[in-house]
Amino acid sequence: LSTMNQTRVTEFILLGFGNLYSFSIIFFILLLIIFLFTIIGNLLIIILVCTNARLQSPMYFFLCHLSFSDLILSTSIVPNMFDAILLGWKIMTYAACVSQLYFYSGSIATECLLLSVMSYDRYLAICNPLRYSSIMDYKLRIGLSVWPWLVGLTVNLSGVLPIANLNFCHDNIIDHFYCDVSPLQKLSCSDTSHIDIESFLFSLPFFMFPCGLIIVTYVYIFLAIFKIPSKTGKQKTFSTCSSHLIVVGTFYGSLTIKYMIPSKGQSLLFNKIVSLLHTVFTPLFNPIIYSLRNQDIKMALKKVSKSE
């Protein structure tokens, strides 16, 4: 399964989850069901937001973009994973591997920025409700939804291009179910010391700064909620941002475990499980949380079901 030492690698072999033996079919069916629900759930949110008059507020507009980002994240990883599960490995060309890395990391970067935009929207709605409509006008709404995509997909190139320019001339076996930065670094016969520095610099605008902004906005949000005299008012106000807070906690929690905690001492199985949570379950988790905890989306779903 490996190339000769003097031969340049043109394709990679992803081992996926190793020897699942008799559990491979069960695992495949489980992931297929999750993947289908992920696609249906996120598409449903996009369709509801675009067609329902009750869901035309900025909060749902940004949620629509978040669902689209989840679709890119899921479809860039899961379909290739199916081959690795059923066959025991997945062969990917060099170009396909780099492309997968680009769309995966681009969707992650975009989602980080979108979540910070959504936290700013909740901050304005709760801490400055009288001026919310005038501040969060159509022009600002479009700008705040477009810039995460532009920044996430363009600046992301600065993190992917160094990986694309690495030389791979020894082993071509990746013990994972998708192409990620760390496994590719380990396989490369080039000097990869600059990759660690670039990865750290890349994490500043897409992880630390957005995470810091979310923390600051929620400090102000909680302070504003505590000032509300009635318990019912506090609960009603908090409910408008609780779904977003849960999604942020899940997304950044899995991201922190995977990329911010040192990988030394972590087993490959643990790393794969965290990656599975991040790439498969989180895109499904987001529409479920917003559907179960949001009355407007519940009413929109009921309206659609009744019309059918």
C-alpha positions, 0 to 999 in steps of 0.5 A, a space after each residue: 500500500 505504499 510507494 517506493 522511496 524515490 517515487 513521488 506520491 500521486 495518490 493517498 490511501 486513507 485507512 478510515 477506521 481500520 478493521 471493523 470486520 462485521 461491524 462495518 455494515 452497521 457502522 455504514 448504515 448508521 453514518 448513512 442515516 446521520 448523513 441523510 438527516 444532516 442534508 435534509 435538516 440543513 436543507 429544510 432550514 434553508 428552505 424554511 428561512 427563504 420561504 416563510 415570512 416569520 423567518 425573515 429576521 437577521 437571526 434566521 438569515 445568518 442561520 441559513 448561512 450556517 446551515 449552508 456551511 454545515 452542508 459543505 462540511 458534511 459533503 466534503 468528508 462523509 461521502 468519501 468516508 463511506 468507501 473507507 468503511 465498506 472497502 477498508 480503505 479509500 484511494 484519493 488522488 493528490 489533487 482530491 486530497 488537497 481539495 478536500 482539505 480546502 473545502 473542509 478547512 474553509 467551511 470550518 473557518 467560515 463557520 467560526 466567523 458566522 457564529 461570531 456574527 450571530 453572537 453580535 446579532 444577539 448582542 444588538 437584539 438584547 442589549 440595544 433592542 430599540 435601535 436593533 432594526 435601524 442598526 441591523 439593516 439590510 445592508 449590514 445584514 448582507 455585509 455580515 453574511 458575505 464577509 465570513 465566506 470571502 475571508 474564510 474561503 480566500 484566507 484559507 488558501 494561505 493555510 492550504 497552499 503550503 500543504 499543497 506545495 509539500 513533497 510526498 516521496 515515502 509513504 502514502 498511507 493516511 491512518 484517518 478517514 479524511 485528509 487533514 493537516 497533521 497526517 499530511 505533515 507526518 507523511 511529507 518528506 519536506 521541511 514542515 516546520 513553517 506549517 506549524 507557525 502558519 497554522 498558529 497564525 491561521 488560527 488567530 483570525 478564525 478561532 481565537 478572535 471569533 471565540 473572544 468576540 463571542 465571549 465578550 458579547 455573551 458577557 454583555 448579554 448575560 449582564 443585560 439579562 440579569 437586569 431584567 426584573 421579572 423571571 419570565 422576562 429573563 427566561 424569554 430573553 435567554 431563550 432567544 440566544 440559548 440555541 446559538 450558545 449550545 451550538 457554539 459550545 458544541 462546535 468550539 468544544 470539539 474544535 478545541 479538543 481536536 486542534 488546540 489540545 496537544 496531540 501527544 499522548 492521544 491515541 489515533 482512535 481518540 483523534 478519529 472519534 473527536 473528528 467524527 464528532 466534529 465532521 459528522 455529528 455537529 452538522 446534524 446537531 445544529 439543525 436539531 437544536 434550532 428546530 427543537 428549541 425555536 418556536 418560530 421554526 417549529 411553527 414554520 414546520 407545522 405550517 409546512 406539514 399542514 399544507 401537505 
